[in-house]
Amino acid sequence: MTDFSARPILELKNIHKAFGPKQVLRGVDITVAPGKSLVIIGGSGTGKSVTIKCALGLLKPDQGEVRFDGELVSTRKTLDTIRRRTGMLFQGGALFDSLSVWENVSFALLYRDRVGRGEAKKRAIETLAKVRLPASAADLRIAELSGGMQKRAALARAIIANPDLIFFDEPTTGLDPITADAVNNLIVEQVKALGAATVTITHDMASVRKIADEVAMLHEGSIIWRGPVADLDKSGNAYVEQFVHGRAEGPIQPAI
């Protein structure tokens, strides 16, 4: 369970966000303690991705505040700080087809930190090994990798700079159950090795149960339940129970 005596690495307080007349977030409150894993669940269109984008400064909230390691994220300097200390595994991987695997993995080192290509490639190969990809994969193009290998390469890119906080956006989307479980195992292993905190959004309940310390459910733009992953099946919340068990019947109306 999260140690709330520790200063959160990430805080979202009363976050509101609308796009025209559509109100997406309606007062989201989230705290993530250092080294802990929070998984956000919820139906499609409930604002999970918007929440992450607000946390990263990719979207500016209409109301509320984001704090990273206690500092208000409100200026270019603080945005640069959070981005240097965070990693991101995007849904679908978001790898660059025009670059080799090692150039993808070391992208931030090359283009943000101005690390030399020789050193960047060395660190990329070391990081690829951590996600069970051989050195021979470093010079391949993305199209030459299987879906599971692409996820591993994307994970390597997310961890190469030893971040304090990592965001995972649907990390197992498009993978078969066995490959998805292998990716989940790697996520747990590497996050533990780094001592990083994580925020994950996913529909995959197997992923939730494997990688979460705590789970928060987002519904209609606000967090309606939060608790330890061990309490997921005894939440006492009808919305959580319907979502976790994938039932069409319940308070959540199917988006069809």
Secondary structure as GFF3:
##gff-version 3
##sequence-region A 1 256
A	DSSP	beta_strand	10	19	.	.	.	ID=ss1
A	DSSP	beta_strand	22	32	.	.	.	ID=ss2
A	DSSP	beta_strand	37	41	.	.	.	ID=ss3
A	DSSP	alpha_helix	48	56	.	.	.	ID=ss4
A	DSSP	beta_strand	63	68	.	.	.	ID=ss5
A	DSSP	beta_strand	71	72	.	.	.	ID=ss6
A	DSSP	alpha_helix	76	84	.	.	.	ID=ss7
A	DSSP	beta_strand	86	89	.	.	.	ID=ss8
A	DSSP	alpha_helix	101	105	.	.	.	ID=ss9
A	DSSP	alpha_helix	107	111	.	.	.	ID=ss10
A	DSSP	alpha_helix	117	130	.	.	.	ID=ss11
A	DSSP	three_ten_helix	135	137	.	.	.	ID=ss12
A	DSSP	three_ten_helix	142	144	.	.	.	ID=ss13
A	DSSP	alpha_helix	147	159	.	.	.	ID=ss14
A	DSSP	beta_strand	165	169	.	.	.	ID=ss15
A	DSSP	alpha_helix	177	194	.	.	.	ID=ss16
A	DSSP	beta_strand	197	201	.	.	.	ID=ss17
A	DSSP	alpha_helix	205	211	.	.	.	ID=ss18
A	DSSP	beta_strand	214	219	.	.	.	ID=ss19
A	DSSP	beta_strand	222	228	.	.	.	ID=ss20
A	DSSP	three_ten_helix	229	234	.	.	.	ID=ss21
A	DSSP	alpha_helix	238	245	.	.	.	ID=ss22
###
